[in-house]
């Protein structure tokens, strides 16, 4: 029964939309025939506005401007066409011309709310958000439908970081216009910036009561359920979004993500594959499918889809990296390194990629390359204790214990009183014969973490049987 309601509702929407399109198409045809035949025809003010809006939506701003020039000729004392012309100039970033045009419009109709909206929009583009707000509030007072100005006011509050104020205006607007896509996305953004996920869920659930057949609302509800990790409810919401519009591919992608979180990886793969019926395959989609197969440890299929991702988008560094990781998991180190190097070359400043590459270099005995990797990680600002310890361990392995000691001291400057760094430094100093200094660092490490000896002996097993070293640790 519910499905039948959805089908009938969608059919009526399509019919109404088609009827409106036919009306505009006839209007545009009559207007363009006039231009092509160099004749004169009469158009009322609303028709001229529809013509301009049509061209603006199509991105044909020159044609939109031409229609306003003709409208101004037929209606020389109409402020509306000057305002529309200024709006087009604003889109074209010709702000000084737009301001001059609005000044002319103001002499004709100073209390026109659209005039203040246009002025506010220019000030907004200039990042003068407080001044823009003043004009939008004027427009609100002058307008017969003040609620239409609310999205403009809300946007300025967003720009000022006043998200709660923005939400207040967007809520009021959406209660009257519940299917406005831009307002829906903006209020979702505000809730997200405030980390107000439960408030967002409550709001969208109430909005669904006003407009139960809007896929965007269901989609946003699903997104926020995902953010609070209620993946089952997210899937229910996303299923409704897809039911309303089977071509709504964003819903499939988010549903697949929810299924992955629930461990339903095979279902997630099938959900991603459904998107291919409605959109061209993208590198991103192939990447996500590959990640699902990797999660299932089906590496051959994972590599297949990651490779498809690279063919679709050769710059997609994550796909190259994942191919490398799959090859590493199957023991094909040479292929792993080739693909990991490709990923690092595409994203040379990605610390995670660089770290993975460095670890593989170390694992395969390419110690010089590994050393260069650790140096670059540190140069790029990586301050993790693990990096310093691994780098020092590499130097010790190369019998450069003094250099390892220097590296650990640098690491301690970035990570003061880190127990494992202190313990390793103490151990390396002991190996270099500096027992007094070693005792100082080992005692400090032990005071911070009495269990540090366990980590230390795992790292250097030979020390476990060294009585002198055990005395330094006060273990004997």
N, C-alpha and C positions, 0 to 999 in steps of 0.2 A: 504493500500500500504506500509506504514512504517513498519507494523508488518511483512509483507512478506519479506521485505529487511532484517529485523532483523533475521528472521528464516533462510533465505539463508546464511546470513553472519555467523551465529552461526554454521550452518551445515558444511560450508567450514572449519571453524576453527577446528571443531571436527575431520573432515576427515584428515586435515594436522597433527593435534596432534597425531591421531591414527597411521598415517603413520610413524611419527618420533618415536613413541613408539615401533612399530614393528621392526624398524631398530635397535634400541638399544637392544631390547629383543633378536634379533638374534645374535648380537655382544656378549652380555653377555653369551648367551647359548654356543657359540663357545669357549669363553674364559674359562668358567667353565668346559666344556667337556675336554679341554686340561688339566686342573688341576686334574680333577677326573681320567682321564686316564693316567696321568703322562707322557704326550707326549709333543712335542714341536711344536708350530705353530707360524707363523709370523703375527705380528700386526704392522700396521704403527703407526707413532707417534700420529696422531689424534685419532686413535682407542684406544690407551692406555689412552689418556686423557679423552675420552668419558667413558671408563670403570671406571676410577678413579672417575669422576664426578658422575656417576651413583651410585656408592657405597657411596659417600659422601652424596648425596641427600637422600639415604635410611638410613643414619646414621651408615652404616657398615664401620667404619673407619679402622678397622683391615684389611678388605678385600681391601680397597682402598690403604692402605699402602703396602700390598702384591703386588698389581698390579704395583705400582711404583718401588718396588724392582725388579720385573721382567723386567719392562721397562728399568731400569738403566742397567740391565745385557745385554739387546739387544742393547741399545743405550748408551754406557758408557760415551760418550762425549756430551751428551745432557744436557744442563742446565735446560731445561724446566721440566724434571722429578724430578730433585733435588728441584726445586722451588715448584712443586706440593707436593712433600714429606714434605717440610718445612711448606706448608700451612696446611697439615693434622696434623703435629706436633703442629702447632699453635692452631688449633681447640682443640686438646687434652691438651692444656695448658702446653705442654712440650717445653717451650720457649728456654731454653739453647740449646737443641738439634736442634731446628729449626734454631737458629742463626748459629750454626756450619755448618749445611747443606747449608745454604744460602752463607756462606763464601766460601764453595767449588764451589757452582754455580757461584759465582762472579769471580773466577779464570778462569772459562770456558767462561763466556759471561758477562762481566761487564756492557755492555750497554743494557742488557735485561730489558725492562720496567717492566715485571712481577717480576723481582728480587726486584726492588725498591718498588713495591706495597706490596710484601711479607714483606720486611723490615719495611715499614711504618705500616703495620698491626700489627706487633709485638710491635713496639713502641707505637702504639695506645692502645694496651692491657695493656702496662705498664704506660698508661696515660701521655706519653711524646708527647703531641699532636703537639707542635711546631716542634719537631724533625721529627715526622711522616709526617707533612706537607712538610718538605724539600724533603723527599723521594718521596712523591706523586707528587710534582711539577717536580722532576727529571723524574719520569715515564711519566708524561704528555708531557715533551719535547722530550722524546725518543720514544714515542709510535706512531705508524702509525695512530692510532685512538685515539688521546688525549682525546676526549670527554668521552671515556670509563672510564677514571680515575676520572672524575668529581664527581661521587658519593662518592669516597673515600675522596677527598678534602673537599667536603661539610660536610661529617660526622665529620671531625676534627674541622671544624669551628663551627658545632653544639656543640661539646664537649667544645669548648672554649667560648661558649655563643655568638658567632658572627653570629647571625642568618641571618642577611641581606646578609653577604658574602656567607653563605651556600645556601640561596635562589638563588643567582646569578648563582652559579654553577649547582644547581638542575634544574633551569629553562632551561639553555642551554642543559643539558642532556635530559630532558623530551621533549624538542622540537624535538629531534632526536629519542628518545625512549619513546614515550608518554604513553605506557602501562606498564612501569616498576613499579610493585606494591610497592617495597620498597622505590623507589625515590618519588613516589606519597605520601606515608604516611609520609616520612621525610619532604617533603616540606610543607605538611599540618601542621606538628608539628611546623615547623619554623614560619609559618604565625600565628599560634595560640599563640606561645610564644611572638610574637610581637604585639598581639591583632590586627593584620592587616587583619580583616575579609573581608572587601570590596576588598582589594588587592587580597586575596585568591579567592574570587568569580570571579574577572576579569580574573585571571590566569586560573582557571579551565574552564571557559567558552571558552577561547581561545584554551585550550588544547582539549576540546571536538570537536572543528572544525578540529583538526588534527586526532582525534581518537574518532569518535562519537559512537562506539560500545563497549566502555570500561566501564563496570559497576562500577569499582572502582572510576573513574573520576566523574561520575554522583553522586555517593554516597558521595564523598567528597564535591562536589558542594552543595548537599542537607544539609550536616552537617554545612557548613558555612552559608547557608541561615538560618538555625535554630539558629545559634549563633547571627545573627542580627535580629532575631525574625520575619523574613519574612517566616512564616510557609507555606503559600500557594505555594510560589516558591519552598520551600524545598520539598513539596509533589510532585510537578511536576518533579523535578530532581530525587527524589527517585523512582518515578513510572517508569522512564526510566531505572534506574538501575535494577529494578525488571523485566522489560520487556525484557531486554537483557539477564538476567540470573534469571529465576524464582526460582532457589534454593538459591539465594543470601539473606540469612536470615537477615544479618545485615541491609539490606535495609528495610525489613519489620519492624524490631524493631525501626529504626529511623523514619520511616513513622508513626508508631503508636504513637511515642512520639510527632511528629508534630501535629497529629490529636487531641491528648489530649490537647495540647496547644491551639488549635482552639475551644475547647469545644465539639469536635466530639468524645465523649467518647465511644459510642457504636461502631462506625467505628474502633476506636483504638482497642477495644476488638477483633473484627473480624479479624483485621490485625495481632494481636498477635497470634490468633488461627491458622492462615494460616501457621505459621512457623512450626507447628507440623507435616505438611506433608513432611518437608524437614530435620528436625532435631529432636532428642529426646527432650522431654519436660524437661526443667530445672527449678530449684527452682526460678531462676531470672525471667523467663517468667511468671510462675505462680504468682509471686509477683506482676509483672506489671499489670497482668489482675486483680488481687485482688484490686490493687490501683484504677483501673478504676471503678470497682463496688463500692468501697468505695466512690469515687467521686460522683457516682450516688445515694449514700445513700442506696444502695441495700446491706445491711450488711450481710445478710445470705449468699449470693453468694460470697461476699468479703471474709468472713471467710472460706468458702469452698476452695477458691483458695489459700488463705494464708496457710491453713492447708496442701494443696497439696505441696506448696513450702517448708514447714517444713519437709514433708516426703521425698522430693527429696534431701533437704539439711538441715539436722537438726541443722547445725551451723549457719544458716542464721538468725541472730538475728533480722533483720528488719521485717521479716515475723512474728516472735513471737510478736514483739512489735505491729504490725498492727492488729493482732488478738485481743490483749489486748485493743487497742483503739476502735475497733469495738464493743467489748463486753461492754466497758464503755459507748459508744454512745447509746447502747440499754438498759443500766441500769443494766447489769449483772456484778456487781462490783467484786464479788468473782472470776469469770472466768477471768475478766480483769486483776486483780492483779496476778493471777497464770501465765498468759502468759507474762505480763510485767516483772515480776520477772525473768522469763526464759530468756527474752531478756537481762536484766541487768546482769545476771550471765554469759551470753555468751560474753557480751561487757561491763565489769565492769567499764571501764574508759570513756565510752561514756557519755558526760555531758548531752546531750539531753535526753537520756534514763533515766539517773539517776534523772533528773529533773521531768520527767513525773511520774516516780515511786514515788518520794517524794510528788508531788501534789496529787496523788491518795491516798497515805497514810494519808495525811492531810484531804482530802475530806471524807475519811471513818473513821476518828477519831483515826487513829493509830498514835498518836502524838509523841510517843517515836521514832517510825520508821522514821517519818517525820523529827524529829530533827537530827537523825543520817544522814539522806539524805542531809540536808542542810550543816551539818558539812563536809561531804565528798565532796560535790560540791565545798565548799570553799577551802578545802585541795587540790583538784585537780586544783585549780587556777581559778575557776569561779569568776569573779569580777563584774558581772552584778548588778546594783543597785536593780533590782527586787528581786534577791536572798537575799540580805541583808534585804530588807524591809519585805519580806515574813517570813524570819527566825525570825526577831524581832517581827513580828505580832504573830507568833506562841508562842513565849515566853510570850508575853503580855497576850495572851489567857490563858496561863497556870499560869497567875498571877505572872510571873517573870519579872516585868517591869524593874527592875534594870539590869537584864541580857539583856533585849531588848535594853536598852539604850547603854550598852557596845557594843552590836552587831552593832547598827547604827553608833557609833563612829568609829568602825573598818571599816565599809562600806564607811564612809566619807574619810578615809585615802586612799582608793582605787578610790573613785569617788569624788574628791574635788569639793565643791560648787554645789553639786547636790541638786536642790531646794526641791525635795520631801523628800530626806533623811534628809535634814536640818529641814524641817517642821515637819516631824514625830518625829525627835529627840526632837524638841522643845515641841511638844505635850506630849510626854512621860515624859519629864522633868517636865512639868506643872502638870501632874498627880501624880508625885512623890513629889510635893510641892516645886520644885526648880524654882520659878517664874522668878527670875532675869536671871538665865542661860537660861531658856526657852525663855524669851523675846529676848535675844541675837540671838539665832538660828532662831526664827520665823521672826525677823526683817530682817536677812540676806536672808532667804528663800523668803520673800515677795519682797525684792529688786531685786532678780534675776528673780522671776516669780510672778507678782501680782495676777495671777489667782490661786496660789497654795492653797488658802483657799478652793476652790471648791473640789480639790482632798482630802484635809485633812478632810473636813466635811463628805465626802463619806466614808472615812476610819473610822472615829470616830464620828458618827452622834450626840452623846450626847454633844459634845463640841459646837455644833451650838447654843445651848441655854444657854451656860455658859457665863455670862456677863464678869466675870473676864478674861476668856481666850480671849474673843473678844476684850477686852481693850488691851491685849498684842499684838493682831494682828492689833491694830489701826483701828478696824472696828466699834467702837462705839464712 
